Amino acid sequence: MFDALTDVHFKGVYVLMQQLLPQIAGVGAIVRVSSGLSPITIPGYGPHAAVKSAVQMT
């Protein structure tokens, strides 16, 4: 489950940003949106919170 969450919600965002940055350099911006679960942990949502926190740190 953690690998699937990481692949979609972190690696996907990271790879997309790497591909877009050269194309929008000087003329655009990337706005990342994440959920409010990253600063808190609800039972059963630990992996989701960890992945969303990683996106906020990139």
ZAMARGU-4260 file (C-alpha; in steps of 0.2 Angstrom, whole numbers, plus 5000, padded with zeros to 4 digits):
<rodrens>
0) 5000/5000/5000 | 5014/5012/5005 | 5023/5009/4988 | 5007/5013/4978 | 5004/5029/4988
5) 5022/5034/4985 | 5021/5030/4967 | 5006/5041/4963 | 5006/5055/4976 | 5025/5058/4978
10) 5034/5051/4963 | 5021/5056/4951 | 5022/5074/4957 | 5041/5074/4958 | 5044/5067/4940
15) 5030/5079/4933 | 5039/5094/4941 | 5056/5089/4934 | 5048/5087/4917 | 5039/5104/4917
20) 5052/5115/4925 | 5063/5117/4909 | 5048/5120/4899 | 5040/5134/4910 | 5057/5142/4916
25) 5054/5161/4916 | 5036/5161/4910 | 5026/5150/4922 | 5024/5143/4939 | 5020/5126/4948
30) 5007/5127/4961 | 5006/5111/4972 | 4991/5107/4982 | 4990/5095/4996 | 4978/5089/5009
35) 4976/5095/5027 | 4981/5078/5033 | 5000/5080/5033 | 5002/5090/5049 | 4991/5077/5059
40) 4989/5059/5059 | 4973/5050/5060 | 4973/5031/5064 | 4974/5022/5047 | 4980/5037/5038
45) 4999/5037/5042 | 5005/5032/5025 | 4994/5045/5017 | 5000/5059/5029 | 5018/5054/5026
50) 5017/5055/5007 | 5007/5071/5007 | 5021/5078/5019 | 5034/5073/5006 | 5025/5083/4993
55) 5024/5098/5004 | 5043/5097/5006 | 5048/5096/4988
</rodrens>
